[in-house]
């Protein structure tokens, strides 16, 4: 199964929202001088891995559209 353009829009939005919220949370941790259980660097690496796997299962047309809009 390959993700089409509509699937890809939803997946991109989910990944972007998660990334933004994670970065906000880690900024809050920094302000409060707290240590997160999982570091932002690790999360960003995992997000990159997930994005790569999503790319592999996306149609060429949907991948091209995703790259234009992101």
Secondary structure by P-SEA (a helix, b strand, c coil): ccccaaaaaaaaaaaaaaaaaaaaaaaaaaaacccccccaaaaaaaaaaaaaaaaaaccaaaaaaaaaac
